[in-house]
């Protein structure tokens, strides 16, 4: 199953969407209603790191992804981002604290 390439601009937008999705879900327990008419499908992975501000050391905080396309890429990023933050079994769910 072939997937389409994304542009640099789309990649930047998807990273912002992942972050906004996690922030919205943690603060309001609401999933962003992201209505994008894109038909692009692709597997996605969202990885969250905690970055130590003192020494810039990165520690894995959550990672969830899907190898095969599930829905359009934007919807997949929203779901994977929220799941990486809240249901990765290796970590306690991220909270506002």
N, C-alpha and C positions, 0 to 999 in steps of 0.2 A: 504494500500500500504506500504510494508516494505521498509525501507532504510538500506543501509549498514553503519556499523560503520567506522569511520576514525581513523587512527593511530595518535599518538601524533605528529609524524613527518609531517603527512599531515595537521594536525591542525595548526602547526607552519607555514607551507608553505602557507596555506590559509590566515592566518592573514597577512603575508608579502605581499601576492598577493593583498589583500584588500587595504593595505596602498599604495602600488606601483600604483595600479589602480587609486586611488584618486589623488595622486601626479601627475601622468602623465596627467590625464584629466584636472586638474586645471591649470597646467603649459602650456600644449600644445593643449588642447581641443581635444585630441585623446584618443580613447578607446584602451587599450592594446589588441593587437592581440594575445590572449593567446590560443595556440593550444595544448590542452592536450587530449590525446586519452582515457582518463578515461570515463568509462560508469557509474561511480557512480553518483547517483542522490539523492538529499536530499533537504528538505526545508532549507533555510538559512536566517539569520538575521545579519545585520551589524550595529553595534552601534558605534557612534563616540562621544568621549568626548573631551572637552577642559580641560586640566589639568593646574591649576594655579601653576606656578613654585615656588611661595613663600610659599604656605601652602599645596600643593598637593591636593587641593580640586578639585573634578571632577564635571563638569557641562555637561549635555547632550547637544550635538551639532547636532545630526542627528541619525535617526534610520529607516531603511527600511528593510523589509524582506518578505519572501514568505514561508507560512506554508507548502505548497505542492511543490514537485519538479517541476521545469520548464524545465531546461536543465541540462547538467552535472554540478556537484557541483562547478567546477572552473569557468565556465561561469556565473553561478548564483551569485557567490561571487563578480566577477568583476562588474556586473550590479547593484547588491544591494549596493556595496560600493560607486559607483559613484552616485547612486540615494540618498543614505543617506547623501552624501556631498552636493548635488546640488538641490534636489527637495523635501526634507522633508518639508511639508507646514508649519511647526511650526517655521522654522528658515530661515534666509537669507542664500543663497548659500555660501558655503565656498569659499574664494578667496585666492590668493597668499599672501595677506597682513596679 
